[in-house]
Amino acid sequence: MLNPKALIHLMKHHLTQGEDYKATGDALLERMKDWETLAALVLAAATDTATEAESQGLHTEHSCRNVAVLLRSKVKLEPAEAQRRTRLVHELPKLAATRERMYAGEISGRHALVISDAVKRVPADRREEAEQYLARVAPTMHPRDLMVAGKYLRSVLDPDGTFRDEQEAVARRELRMASDQDGSLHIKGVFPLIAGQKIKTVLDALAKPRTVDGEKDPRTAGQRYADAFEEVIDLAMATRDLPETGGRRPTVVVTMDFEKLLAMLGSGTTATGDRASAGLVRQTCCDAGIIPTVLGGDSEPLDLGRERRTASVAQRKALAVRDKGCAFPGCDRPPAWTEAHHVWHWIDGGPTDLDNLVLLCVYHHHVMHEDEWTIVFEHGIPSVIPPRWIDVEQKPLRNIRVDYPLTL
């Protein structure tokens, strides 16, 4: 019997030697593949051991409800991995061809579970055939491609199943939202195929990396997709087709000391009771309705003013003609995806005039507020001046879409 402790000792010795540098090119690639084969074989052996532990009832001896709990509490696997290992214990014995591939080190545990999921959705009289086919092609694919192959096989062996899958997906659709203690919104959703494809297509297009003065986009992929989602919401709120409560730009009721807002000190309170910094409130004020409110000593509203200072429809049209979209150099966002930014902040006394407004997308609006960029107008057309840490000479930059009119 192979002693895992001996293998552990051998591996530790190998790691202390650090001899991978001796391999180059294809030899190094082969070594990478060999390690993955070894990892698959180790997982197969671990699955056998877990299977025997379950058959002996070892989990009950350790007061664990099942082998998954045993793997979590005693082997210290994270819950999702413990659940996957337990699935292998229960499902691999029913998949002869898949088990053979895995025990030859040709496929991973992920591959095996993809095959198991696919086979479950095939008519019972075709499952053995389907499993043999998927096990045969699995070594040539990574798990996600294998999942696609399984879906295709299902559509061939059970055409009506595709319709049932679609109906089940529609029934499972949901969107959950919850705010944490700092007011950040957490969203978790499940969408059926076509709805998911529409959402993904739009977000993929908007989440492409953008540059700032030729520099690589500093945002993570997750941050880019979060910004893209915000852009979609901004676009929706700018239309006139939404219900009356939502078919307009946000209305901001400033419930903080006005002098502190001007001085960028302290924070305000939103309608939901969450706190928002003065800086965030000022940025929101660039393209949102502002309603000044006079409060009494107990925060009781005494006087509610009229909304003012947003760019008019005519001004938005004029800005679209002039800026042709986000005015930040290199950005290609169209007018409908932008916000009207006050160069001289309205909250500081800046007018809502064309020569004080410029269109910026959500991302570059954040850049303008946070990274010391400034905007100047030359012949009525906006130019952007980078901070000194980007360009010591601070040469004005323009979006190519407005460069030609400026030259004229």
C-alpha positions in Angstrom: 0.0 0.0 0.0 1.3 3.4 -1.0 2.0 5.5 2.1 0.8 9.1 1.6 3.3 10.3 4.2 6.2 9.0 2.1 4.8 10.9 -0.9 4.5 14.0 1.3 8.1 13.7 2.4 9.2 13.2 -1.2 7.3 16.3 -2.4 8.7 18.4 0.4 12.2 17.4 -0.5 11.5 18.3 -4.2 10.2 21.7 -3.2 13.3 22.5 -1.2 15.5 21.7 -4.2 13.8 24.3 -6.4 15.0 22.7 -9.7 12.3 23.9 -12.0 14.7 26.4 -13.6 16.5 23.5 -15.2 13.6 22.8 -17.5 12.8 25.2 -20.4 10.4 25.4 -23.3 8.4 22.3 -24.1 10.1 20.4 -21.3 8.7 22.9 -18.8 5.3 22.6 -20.4 5.4 18.8 -20.1 6.4 19.2 -16.4 3.3 21.4 -15.9 1.1 18.8 -17.5 2.7 16.0 -15.4 1.9 17.9 -12.2 -1.7 18.2 -13.2 -1.8 14.5 -13.9 -0.3 13.9 -10.4 -2.9 16.2 -8.9 -5.7 14.3 -10.6 -4.3 11.0 -9.3 -4.0 12.4 -5.8 -7.6 13.5 -5.9 -8.7 10.1 -7.1 -6.8 8.5 -4.2 -8.3 11.0 -1.8 -11.8 10.1 -3.1 -11.1 6.4 -2.5 -10.1 7.2 1.1 -13.1 9.3 1.7 -15.3 6.6 0.2 -13.9 4.1 2.7 -14.2 6.5 5.5 -17.9 6.9 4.8 -18.4 3.1 4.5 -16.9 2.7 7.9 -19.0 5.4 9.4 -16.0 7.5 10.4 -18.0 10.7 10.3 -20.4 9.4 13.1 -17.4 8.6 15.3 -16.4 12.2 15.1 -19.9 13.5 15.6 -20.2 14.7 12.0 -23.6 14.5 10.2 -22.0 13.2 7.0 -18.6 12.9 5.2 -18.9 16.4 3.9 -18.9 17.8 7.4 -16.0 15.5 8.3 -14.0 16.9 5.4 -14.8 20.4 6.6 -14.1 20.0 10.2 -11.3 17.5 10.3 -9.6 17.8 6.9 -10.2 21.6 6.9 -11.6 21.8 3.3 -13.7 24.8 2.5 -17.4 24.0 2.3 -17.8 24.1 -1.4 -14.8 21.8 -2.0 -16.0 19.4 0.7 -19.3 19.2 -1.1 -17.6 18.5 -4.4 -15.5 15.7 -2.8 -18.7 14.2 -1.4 -20.3 14.2 -4.8 -17.4 12.3 -6.2 -17.7 9.8 -3.4 -21.4 9.2 -4.3 -21.5 9.7 -8.1 -18.2 8.4 -9.4 -19.0 4.7 -8.8 -22.0 5.1 -11.2 -19.8 6.5 -14.0 -17.5 3.6 -15.1 -15.8 5.3 -18.1 -15.4 8.6 -16.2 -13.9 6.9 -13.2 -11.4 5.1 -15.5 -10.3 8.4 -17.0 -9.9 10.0 -13.6 -8.0 7.1 -12.1 -5.7 7.3 -15.1 -5.0 10.9 -14.3 -6.4 12.1 -17.6 -9.2 14.3 -16.2 -9.8 16.3 -13.1 -12.6 16.0 -10.5 -14.2 19.0 -12.1 -14.4 17.1 -15.4 -16.0 14.2 -13.6 -18.7 16.3 -12.0 -19.5 18.1 -15.3 -20.0 14.7 -16.9 -22.2 13.6 -14.0 -24.4 16.7 -14.2 -24.8 16.2 -18.0 -25.6 12.5 -17.8 -28.3 13.1 -15.2 -30.2 15.2 -17.8 -30.2 12.6 -20.5 -33.0 10.0 -20.9 -32.2 7.0 -18.7 -31.8 4.6 -21.7 -29.1 6.8 -23.3 -27.1 7.7 -20.2 -24.4 5.0 -20.5 -23.9 6.0 -24.1 -23.7 9.7 -23.2 -21.3 9.1 -20.4 -18.9 7.1 -22.5 -18.9 9.8 -25.2 -18.2 12.6 -22.7 -15.5 10.6 -20.9 -13.8 10.0 -24.3 -13.7 13.7 -25.2 -13.1 15.1 -21.7 -9.3 14.9 -21.8 -9.2 17.2 -24.8 -11.3 20.0 -23.1 -11.3 22.1 -20.0 -14.4 21.7 -17.8 -16.4 24.7 -19.2 -16.0 23.5 -22.8 -17.0 20.0 -21.6 -20.2 21.5 -20.1 -21.0 23.0 -23.5 -20.4 19.6 -25.1 -22.8 18.0 -22.5 -25.5 20.6 -23.3 -25.2 19.8 -27.1 -25.3 16.1 -26.4 -28.5 16.6 -24.4 -30.1 18.6 -27.2 -29.4 15.7 -29.6 -30.5 12.8 -27.4 -33.5 14.7 -25.8 -34.7 17.6 -28.0 -37.7 18.2 -25.8 -35.4 18.5 -22.8 -34.1 21.9 -24.1 -37.6 23.3 -23.8 -38.0 21.9 -20.3 -34.6 23.4 -19.3 -35.8 26.8 -20.6 -39.0 26.6 -18.6 -37.1 25.6 -15.5 -34.7 28.4 -15.9 -37.5 30.9 -16.2 -39.1 29.5 -13.0 -35.7 29.9 -11.2 -35.2 33.6 -12.2 -34.8 35.9 -9.3 -32.9 39.1 -8.2 -32.1 39.7 -4.5 -30.8 43.0 -3.1 -29.5 43.9 0.3 -27.5 46.8 1.8 -24.7 46.3 4.2 -23.7 48.5 7.2 -21.9 51.1 5.0 -24.9 51.4 2.6 -23.3 49.4 -0.2 -25.8 47.4 -2.3 -25.2 43.7 -2.7 -27.0 42.1 -5.7 -27.4 38.4 -6.4 -29.4 37.2 -9.4 -30.3 34.3 -11.6 -31.5 35.0 -15.2 -32.7 32.6 -17.9 -30.7 32.2 -21.1 -31.8 35.0 -23.3 -32.2 37.5 -20.5 -28.7 36.5 -19.2 -27.3 36.9 -22.7 -28.8 40.4 -23.1 -27.4 41.5 -19.7 -23.9 40.0 -20.4 -23.7 41.5 -23.9 -24.4 45.0 -22.6 -22.1 44.7 -19.6 -19.3 43.2 -21.6 -19.4 46.1 -24.1 -19.4 48.7 -21.3 -16.8 47.0 -19.1 -14.0 47.0 -21.6 -10.8 48.5 -20.2 -10.4 52.2 -20.8 -7.3 54.3 -20.7 -6.4 57.6 -18.9 -3.8 59.5 -20.8 -2.5 56.3 -22.4 -2.2 54.5 -19.1 -3.6 51.1 -18.5 -7.1 51.0 -16.9 -6.4 50.7 -13.1 -9.7 49.1 -12.4 -10.2 45.4 -11.7 -12.5 43.4 -13.9 -15.1 43.4 -11.1 -14.8 47.2 -10.7 -15.3 47.7 -14.5 -18.4 45.6 -14.5 -19.8 47.4 -11.4 -19.2 50.7 -13.3 -20.8 49.3 -16.4 -23.9 48.3 -14.4 -24.1 51.9 -13.0 -23.9 53.2 -16.6 -26.9 51.1 -17.6 -28.9 52.4 -14.7 -28.0 56.0 -15.6 -29.1 55.4 -19.1 -32.4 53.9 -18.0 -33.0 56.8 -15.6 -32.4 59.3 -18.4 -35.3 57.9 -20.5 -38.9 59.0 -20.3 -40.3 55.5 -20.6 -39.9 54.6 -16.9 -42.6 54.9 -14.3 -43.0 58.4 -12.9 -41.1 57.6 -9.7 -38.0 56.5 -11.6 -38.1 58.2 -15.0 -35.7 61.0 -14.2 -32.2 61.7 -12.8 -31.9 61.1 -9.1 -33.3 63.8 -6.8 -30.9 64.6 -4.0 -32.2 66.0 -0.7 -29.2 67.4 1.1 -29.7 66.8 4.8 -26.3 68.1 6.0 -25.0 71.4 7.0 -24.6 73.5 3.8 -21.3 75.1 5.0 -19.8 71.7 5.6 -20.9 70.6 2.2 -19.1 73.5 0.6 -16.0 72.8 2.7 -16.0 69.1 1.9 -16.4 68.2 5.6 -18.6 65.7 7.3 -21.3 63.6 5.7 -25.0 63.7 4.9 -27.9 61.3 5.3 -29.7 59.6 2.4 -33.4 58.8 2.2 -32.6 55.3 3.5 -30.6 56.6 6.5 -27.2 55.7 5.1 -24.3 58.1 5.4 -22.7 59.7 2.4 -19.5 61.8 2.5 -19.5 65.4 1.4 -17.3 64.5 -1.5 -19.8 61.9 -2.8 -22.7 64.3 -2.4 -20.9 67.0 -4.4 -20.1 64.5 -7.2 -23.7 63.4 -7.3 -24.8 67.1 -7.5 -23.1 67.4 -10.9 -26.1 65.8 -12.7 -28.9 65.3 -10.2 -31.8 67.4 -9.1 -31.1 69.4 -5.9 -33.9 70.3 -3.5 -32.7 72.6 -0.7 -34.4 71.8 2.6 -34.6 73.9 5.7 -34.7 71.7 8.8 -35.8 72.5 12.4 -34.0 71.5 15.5 -35.4 68.0 15.5 -34.6 67.5 11.8 -38.2 68.3 10.9 -38.5 69.7 7.4 -39.7 73.3 7.7 -39.3 74.5 4.1 -38.8 72.5 0.9 -37.5 74.5 -2.0 -38.0 73.9 -5.7 -35.7 71.7 -7.7 -33.1 73.6 -9.7 -29.7 73.6 -11.5 -29.9 70.5 -13.8 -29.0 70.9 -17.4 -32.1 71.5 -19.6 -33.2 69.3 -22.4 -32.0 72.0 -24.9 -28.6 72.2 -23.1 -28.2 68.4 -23.2 -28.8 68.5 -27.0 -26.3 71.3 -27.4 -23.7 69.4 -25.4 -24.3 66.3 -27.5 -23.6 68.3 -30.6 -20.5 69.9 -29.2 -18.9 67.1 -27.2 -20.4 64.1 -29.2 -20.2 62.0 -26.1 -17.8 61.8 -23.2 -15.3 64.6 -23.7 -12.4 62.8 -21.9 -9.5 62.1 -24.3 -9.8 58.6 -25.8 -13.2 57.8 -24.5 -15.9 56.6 -27.0 -19.0 56.7 -24.8 -22.0 58.3 -26.7 -24.0 61.3 -25.3 -26.8 59.0 -23.9 -24.2 57.3 -21.6 -22.9 60.5 -20.1 -23.6 63.0 -17.3 -23.4 66.8 -17.5 -20.5 67.8 -15.3 -20.2 71.3 -13.9 -16.6 72.4 -14.5 -17.0 75.2 -11.9 -19.1 73.2 -9.4 -22.6 74.4 -9.1 -22.5 73.9 -5.3 -19.6 76.5 -5.3 -21.6 79.0 -7.4 -20.9 77.7 -10.9 -23.6 78.5 -13.4 -25.6 75.9 -15.4 -24.3 77.3 -18.7 -22.9 75.6 -21.8 -19.5 77.1 -21.2 -19.5 75.5 -17.7 -20.8 72.1 -18.7 -19.1 69.1 -20.2 -20.3 65.6 -20.9 -18.5 62.8 -19.0 -19.2 59.1 -18.7 -19.5 57.6 -15.2 -15.9 56.3 -15.1 -14.3 59.6 -16.3 -16.6 61.6 -14.0 -15.0 59.7 -11.1 -11.6 60.4 -12.5 -12.3 64.1 -12.8 -13.5 64.3 -9.2 -10.8 62.2 -7.6 -7.6 62.5 -9.6 -6.9 66.2 -9.9 -7.7 66.6 -13.6 -9.1 69.9 -14.7 -11.1 71.2 -17.7 -10.6 74.4 -19.6 -12.5 75.8 -22.6 -10.7 76.9 -25.8 -13.0 78.6 -28.3 -16.0 77.1 -26.4 -14.7 73.5 -26.7 -13.5 71.6 -23.6 -9.9 70.5 -23.2 -8.7 68.3 -20.3 -5.5 69.1 -18.4 -3.9 66.1 -16.6 -2.4 66.4 -13.1 1.4 67.1 -12.8 2.1 63.5 -11.7 0.9 62.4 -15.1 2.3 65.2 -17.2 4.7 67.8 -15.7 4.0 70.2 -18.5 0.2 69.7 -18.1 -0.5 70.0 -21.8 -4.2 70.3 -22.6 -5.7 67.1 -24.2 -8.9 66.8 -26.3 -11.1 63.9 -27.4 -10.4 63.3 -31.1 -14.1 63.8 -31.8 -13.8 67.5 -30.9 -10.3 68.1 -32.2 -11.2 68.9 -35.8 -13.8 71.6 -34.9 -11.3 73.2 -32.5 -8.7 73.4 -35.3 -11.2 75.1 -37.6 
